[in-house]
Amino acid sequence: MNRVIAAVGATAAGFAAVVGLHTVSSGSVNTLLKTAAASGGAAGGTGRSASSGSRSSSGPAAGATTPTTAGPASGATGSAVGAAEQYGYGILSVKVTVSGGKITDVSLANLRVAESYSQMLAQQVVPMLRQEVLAASSARVNGVSGATYTSEAYLMSVQSALDKLHA
């Protein structure tokens, strides 16, 4: 009987953690995991979304915050690594290089994914997003259809890096 109660509690805590990962900011993930662990449950799961990935992104999603700055300050020069963004399939951060007020390079500084499908998706999506950001010299570009979470995390990290360069 005790095993059944423990299994049900662990399953509920794991489910709550997975659902919570999609709705909390990256800074709150550790708090969520600590809370689930303290309550006696295991906070496991892959963080994979139940969405089929058919959502299209032509701008910020409902509830998403609009960045205060979209591009580099005129005359800005340097490089910065954006915040590590938690998204439905892992964590990513980008490094942005700016010269003369234009974005001259964007590269992945960190990419951690939960499964091989996520790795394959990132390998296809990141070059497209990089090209869009370089062409616009801004973080305000359209996301890639079918890769909404990856697109949003990538663009939020780009914006974070640009904000660091503005400061």
Phi, psi and omega in degrees: 000318179296324179294321179297315180297317179296317180295317179295317179297317179294320179296316179296318180294320178296316178298315180298321179294317180296313179297319181295330180297333181277348185240357181251158177285164184298331179289339182267354183297315180299320178298317179299315181294320178295320179296316179296320180292321181293332181279002176094358181260163176265130179263083182249194178111167183263349184078010183288138181284150175279352180292148180278354178084014182266005179288142179256142180240112176247014180172191181296142179287163178301132181089349179283147179273143177273130181296148180284329176233142183253326183233177180288154176294146181298133180083357181293143178218139177140184179229150177209148176261128180285170180298147174286116184259125175279131175222180189301342186239000180159210180227137175218155172215154182235157174250129181245132176247130182238138176219126179063030178082007178238144176287119182256340178203145174223128179220157177286124175271328183204134174217116176236122181238159185274337186207167184293327177300318180295322178297315180298317179298315180298321180296331179274322188277318185302316178299325178294315180295319178302314180298317179297315181296316179295319181294320182272343187051045186199160175271354179270084178226165178286144175282173179267126179299133182090354179223047186299312183295318178296316180299314181296318180295317180299312183290327176292323178291321175300314181297321178299317178296318179295321177298321177297322181288332177289327187292000000 
